[in-house]
Amino acid sequence: MSKKVVLAYSGGLDTSICIPLLKEEYGYDEVITVAVDVGQPKEDVAQAEEKAQKISDKHFTLDVREEFVNDYIFPLIRANGDYEGYVMGTSIARPLIAKKVVEIAEQEGAVALAHGCTGKGNDQLRFEAVFRLTDMDVIAPMREMNLTREWEIEYAKEHGIPVGVTTAKPWSVDENIWSRSIEGGKLEDPGYIPPEEIYKWTTAPEDAPDAQIIEIGFENGVPVSLDGQKLGGVELIEKMNIIAGTHGVGRTDMIEDRVLGLKARENYEHPAATVLLAAHKDLEKLVLTRAELKFKSAVDEQWSELAYYGLVDEPLYDDLNAFIDKTQERVAGTVTMKLFKGSVLVLARTSPYALYSEELVSFDGTSIDQKDAEGFAKYHGFQARLYRKFVDKN
C-alpha cells in the first residue's frame, strides 16, 4: 500500500523543497499538497497550484475565503484582536489551513501530515495544535533537519524547483485577506531600516493622496457596509485594503515576543484591519457600559493570546467567545473616519444602542440638578483623605 503524506503547501521555498525531502529523507511514496486560499493574491494561488501539479503527486486548492472571514476574522474583530500591536493575520489563518489539510488527509487515506515551518517560529505550534488532534504522524522537515535558508535555496536549484527568493533578497512573505507579513534577510536586524520595496499593499505615507472620509456600518459587532453600501465580508475587506492602503494606512514594524520566548523583528501590512478594528473599538465605547468595557478588555487580551498561539480548540477560547458574542448584540451603528497619510482618525459615531444622552451631558442641559453631585463628591476619595490625615499626624 502506498505510504501517503499530506503537506500544507504555500508554493514558497520551504514547502516546495519539502516535497522531494519527504520522499528522499522520510521514505513516503506519495506526497499530496494542499493549498488553502485565505485571500492571497490570485496569481500566488495560481502559481502555487501550477508548481504543485509539477512537483507533487496530487494537489488540492481550496477556496475558504468566506469561511475564513466569517468564522475567524469576524470573531477577531469582535474581540478587538491584537497581540502586542499585531492584528494577527497569519496566526488566525493557520488553524483553518491546518483543519483543511487534515480533512484532505482523512479523505485520501494518508498516514502523515507535514508542514514547512521552522523550529524557531510560531507556525509550527499553530499547525501542530490541530494536526496532533489526529492519530497521524506529524512531519516537520525544516525543523527536524535544522535547515538554513541558504541551504534550501541551493537544494531547490539542484532539484529544479523555481523559487522567488534569492540570497540577495531573501524576504519571506505571507499574505491573506487580513494582513501581509514580511520577514527574513536583513529585516532580522532590528536596527536595519526596511527598504520601501518590501511594501506592496500600502503607499508610503508621505506619497499618499489627500484625506478621504469613509463611513463603516456595523451589525452584531462586524462590518456590513461601506459608505452606505451593503457588502459581504470578503468584498468589504478587499475594498478597504485598497482604499486604506492607498492612504498609507496599516504598516507595523515591531519587536514581537514569539510563543517560544524569542523576540523577533516583524513587518506587517494590514490596511483594512487597522481601520476596521479602530472603528469597532470606538463603537463599543458608545454602546457598552463602563463595567463591560473594563471586563471585556481583559477578555479580549486573553482571546488574542489564545488566537496568537493557535489554540482555537482550547475550551477557554469558546468560553471567551460566548461572552464576547453576547456583548456584540448591541454593537451596531456607523463610524465615520478620516484616512490621511498613514493615519486613521474617528470623526463621528452613531448607534441605536448608544448609552449616551446629549441632554444629560450637555453644559447647557437642565435635566440634571448639578447640586445632586455634591453628596457623591463628599465621599469621593474618602478613604484616601482618612489615610492622609493619619500620615500627617504621625
C-alpha positions in Angstrom: 0.0 0.0 0.0 1.3 3.5 -0.9 2.5 5.5 2.0 0.9 8.9 1.7 1.7 12.2 3.4 -0.3 15.4 3.0 1.6 18.7 3.1 0.3 22.1 3.9 1.5 23.9 0.7 2.0 27.6 0.0 4.1 27.5 -3.1 7.0 29.2 -1.3 10.6 27.9 -0.8 10.1 26.0 2.4 7.1 24.0 1.4 8.3 23.4 -2.1 11.5 21.7 -1.0 9.5 19.7 1.5 8.1 17.6 -1.4 11.3 15.9 -2.5 12.6 15.8 1.1 9.5 13.9 2.2 10.4 11.2 -0.4 14.2 11.2 -0.2 14.6 11.6 3.6 11.4 10.2 5.0 10.5 7.5 2.5 7.0 8.5 1.6 5.7 7.1 -1.7 3.1 9.8 -2.4 3.2 13.5 -1.4 -0.2 15.2 -1.6 -0.2 19.0 -1.4 -3.0 21.3 -0.2 -3.0 25.0 -0.9 -5.6 26.9 1.1 -6.8 30.2 -0.3 -7.4 32.6 2.6 -7.2 35.6 0.4 -3.7 35.5 -1.1 -3.2 37.3 -4.4 -4.8 35.3 -7.2 -1.6 35.0 -9.1 0.1 33.5 -6.0 -2.6 30.9 -5.7 -2.4 30.1 -9.4 1.4 29.8 -9.2 1.3 27.5 -6.2 -1.2 25.3 -8.0 0.9 25.2 -11.1 4.1 24.4 -9.2 2.5 21.8 -7.1 1.0 20.0 -10.1 4.5 19.7 -11.5 6.4 18.5 -8.4 3.8 16.8 -6.2 1.9 13.6 -6.8 -1.5 15.1 -6.2 -2.7 18.6 -5.4 -5.8 20.3 -4.0 -6.5 24.0 -3.9 -9.3 25.0 -1.6 -11.0 28.4 -1.6 -12.1 29.1 2.0 -12.1 32.9 1.9 -15.7 33.2 3.0 -15.2 30.7 5.9 -12.0 32.5 6.9 -13.8 35.9 7.1 -17.0 34.7 8.8 -15.6 32.2 11.2 -12.2 33.6 12.0 -11.8 37.3 11.1 -15.2 38.4 12.3 -14.7 36.8 15.7 -11.3 38.6 15.8 -12.9 42.0 15.1 -15.5 41.3 17.8 -12.6 40.6 20.2 -10.5 43.6 19.1 -7.9 41.0 18.2 -4.4 42.4 18.9 -1.2 40.7 20.1 1.4 43.3 21.2 0.2 45.6 18.4 -0.1 42.8 15.7 -3.5 42.3 14.1 -2.8 38.5 13.8 -3.5 37.9 10.1 -1.1 34.9 9.9 -1.9 33.4 13.3 -5.7 33.5 12.9 -5.4 31.7 9.5 -3.2 28.8 10.5 -5.8 26.7 12.4 -8.2 26.9 9.5 -5.5 25.9 7.0 -4.5 23.0 9.3 -8.0 21.8 9.6 -8.4 21.7 5.8 -5.2 19.8 5.4 -6.5 17.2 7.9 -9.8 16.9 6.0 -7.9 16.1 2.8 -5.6 13.7 4.6 -8.6 11.8 6.0 -10.2 11.8 2.6 -7.1 10.4 0.9 -6.2 7.8 3.5 -2.9 9.4 4.4 -0.8 8.3 7.3 1.1 11.5 8.0 0.7 15.3 8.0 3.5 17.7 7.1 4.3 21.4 7.2 7.2 23.6 6.2 7.6 25.6 9.4 10.9 26.1 11.1 11.7 25.3 14.7 12.1 28.9 15.7 8.7 30.4 14.8 5.1 30.2 15.9 3.5 28.5 12.9 4.9 25.0 13.8 2.9 25.2 17.0 -0.3 26.5 15.4 -0.3 23.8 12.8 0.5 21.0 15.2 -2.1 22.1 17.7 -4.6 20.9 15.1 -2.5 18.1 13.5 -2.0 16.4 16.8 -5.7 16.1 17.4 -5.4 13.2 14.9 -3.6 9.9 15.1 -1.5 10.7 12.1 2.3 11.2 12.2 3.4 14.8 12.1 6.4 15.6 9.9 8.4 19.0 10.0 11.4 18.7 7.7 12.6 22.3 8.2 12.7 21.8 12.0 13.8 18.1 12.1 16.7 18.6 9.6 17.7 22.0 11.1 17.8 23.6 7.6 19.0 27.1 6.8 17.6 29.4 4.1 20.9 29.3 2.1 20.8 25.5 2.1 17.2 25.5 1.0 17.9 27.8 -2.0 20.7 25.6 -3.2 18.7 22.4 -2.7 15.8 23.9 -4.7 18.2 24.8 -7.6 19.6 21.2 -7.6 16.1 19.8 -7.8 14.9 22.2 -10.5 12.4 23.8 -8.2 11.7 27.5 -9.1 11.8 29.9 -6.1 11.2 33.6 -5.9 13.7 34.3 -3.2 17.5 34.8 -3.5 20.3 35.3 -1.0 20.3 38.9 -2.1 16.5 39.4 -1.4 15.5 36.6 0.9 12.2 38.1 2.1 9.7 35.6 3.4 6.2 36.9 2.7 2.9 35.5 3.9 -0.3 37.0 2.7 -4.0 36.6 3.3 -7.0 38.9 3.1 -6.3 40.3 6.6 -2.6 41.0 6.5 0.7 40.7 4.8 3.9 39.8 6.7 7.4 40.3 5.5 10.4 38.9 7.3 13.9 37.4 6.8 17.2 38.6 5.4 18.4 42.0 6.6 15.0 42.6 8.2 16.1 40.3 11.0 18.4 43.1 12.2 16.1 45.4 14.3 18.5 48.3 13.6 18.0 47.9 9.8 15.7 50.4 8.1 13.4 48.4 5.7 13.5 49.4 2.1 10.3 50.6 0.5 10.3 47.6 -1.8 9.1 45.3 0.9 5.7 47.0 0.9 3.1 46.1 -1.7 -0.3 46.9 -0.1 0.4 50.4 1.3 1.6 53.6 -0.3 4.4 55.4 1.5 2.5 57.8 3.8 4.4 60.8 2.5 3.3 60.0 -1.0 -0.4 59.3 -0.1 -3.2 61.4 -1.6 -5.3 64.0 0.2 -7.6 62.9 3.0 -10.6 60.7 2.4 -13.7 60.3 4.7 -15.4 57.0 4.9 -18.4 55.5 6.8 -18.4 52.0 8.1 -21.6 50.3 9.2 -21.7 47.6 11.8 -24.2 44.9 12.9 -23.6 42.4 15.7 -20.1 43.7 16.1 -19.0 43.1 12.5 -18.7 45.4 9.5 -21.5 45.1 7.0 -21.4 48.3 4.9 -19.0 50.8 3.4 -20.3 54.3 2.7 -23.9 53.1 2.9 -23.4 50.2 0.5 -24.1 46.7 2.0 -21.2 44.4 1.3 -20.3 40.8 2.1 -17.3 40.3 4.4 -14.8 39.3 1.8 -15.7 42.2 -0.6 -15.7 44.8 2.2 -12.3 43.8 3.5 -10.8 43.7 0.0 -12.2 47.1 -0.8 -11.0 48.5 2.5 -7.5 47.1 1.9 -7.3 49.1 -1.4 -8.8 52.3 0.0 -6.8 52.4 3.2 -3.7 51.1 1.6 -3.8 53.9 -0.9 -3.6 56.3 2.0 -0.6 54.6 3.6 -2.7 53.2 6.5 -1.7 49.9 8.1 2.0 49.5 8.4 3.6 47.9 11.5 7.3 47.4 12.2 7.6 45.8 15.7 9.6 43.6 18.0 7.3 40.7 18.7 7.5 38.1 21.5 7.1 34.7 19.9 5.5 31.8 21.7 8.8 30.1 22.3 10.2 33.2 24.0 12.3 34.5 21.2 12.0 38.2 20.3 11.6 38.8 16.5 11.5 41.8 14.3 8.3 41.7 12.2 7.0 43.9 9.4 3.3 43.8 8.6 0.8 45.5 6.2 -2.9 45.5 7.3 -4.8 48.5 5.9 -8.4 47.1 6.3 -7.6 45.6 9.7 -6.3 48.9 11.1 -9.4 50.8 10.0 -12.0 48.2 11.0 -10.5 47.4 14.4 -10.3 51.1 15.2 -13.9 51.7 14.1 -15.2 48.7 16.1 -13.4 49.6 19.3 -14.7 53.2 19.1 -18.3 52.0 18.5 -18.0 49.6 21.5 -17.2 52.7 23.7 -20.5 54.2 22.7 -22.8 51.2 23.4 -21.2 49.1 26.2 -21.2 50.0 29.9 -18.0 51.0 31.7 -18.1 47.7 33.6 -18.5 45.7 30.3 -15.6 47.6 28.6 -13.3 47.0 31.6 -14.1 43.3 31.8 -14.0 42.9 28.0 -10.6 44.4 27.7 -9.2 41.5 29.8 -11.3 39.0 27.8 -10.0 40.5 24.5 -6.4 40.2 25.7 -6.8 36.6 26.7 -8.7 35.8 23.4 -5.9 37.4 21.4 -3.2 35.4 23.2 -5.0 32.1 22.5 -5.5 33.1 18.9 -1.9 34.1 18.5 -0.8 30.8 20.0 -3.2 29.0 17.6 -5.1 27.4 20.5 -8.6 27.8 19.0 -9.6 24.3 20.2 -8.9 25.3 23.8 -12.2 25.3 25.8 -11.4 28.7 27.2 -11.5 30.1 23.6 -15.1 29.0 23.3 -15.9 30.4 26.7 -14.5 33.8 25.8 -16.3 33.9 22.5 -19.6 33.2 24.4 -19.1 36.3 26.5 -17.9 38.4 23.5 -20.8 37.4 21.3 -23.3 38.4 23.9 -21.8 41.9 24.2 -21.8 42.3 20.4 -25.6 42.1 20.1 -25.6 45.9 20.7 -22.5 46.8 18.7 -24.4 48.2 15.8 -24.3 51.6 14.0 -21.9 53.6 11.9 -18.5 55.1 12.4 -17.2 57.9 10.2 -13.4 58.0 9.8 -10.7 60.1 8.0 -7.8 58.5 6.3 -4.8 60.7 5.8 -1.2 59.9 5.0 -0.8 56.8 7.2 -3.2 57.8 9.9 -6.8 56.9 10.7 -9.0 59.2 12.8 -12.5 58.6 14.1 -14.7 61.7 13.3 -18.1 60.6 14.4 -20.2 57.6 15.5 -23.9 56.7 15.9 -25.8 53.8 17.2 -29.5 53.0 18.2 -28.0 51.4 21.3 -25.9 54.4 22.3 -25.6 54.8 26.1 -25.3 58.5 25.6 -27.6 61.4 26.4 -26.7 64.7 24.8 -29.3 66.4 27.1 -27.8 65.0 30.3 -24.2 65.5 29.4 -24.5 69.0 27.9 -23.3 72.0 29.8 -26.5 73.8 28.7 -28.8 71.0 29.8 -31.0 71.3 32.9 -32.3 67.7 33.2 -29.8 67.0 35.9 -29.7 69.2 39.0 -25.9 69.7 39.5 -26.4 70.1 43.3 -27.2 66.3 43.4 -23.5 65.6 42.7 -22.4 67.3 46.0 -23.3 64.3 48.1 -21.3 62.0 45.9 -18.3 64.4 45.9 -18.2 64.3 49.7 -17.5 60.6 49.7 -15.3 60.6 46.6 -11.7 59.8 47.7 -13.0 59.4 51.3 -10.5 56.6 52.3 -7.6 58.5 50.9 -8.4 61.6 52.9 -8.5 59.5 56.1 -5.2 57.9 55.2 -3.6 61.3 54.6 -4.8 62.6 57.9 -3.3 59.6 59.7 0.0 60.0 57.9 0.2 63.8 58.6 -0.4 63.1 62.4 2.4 60.6 62.5 
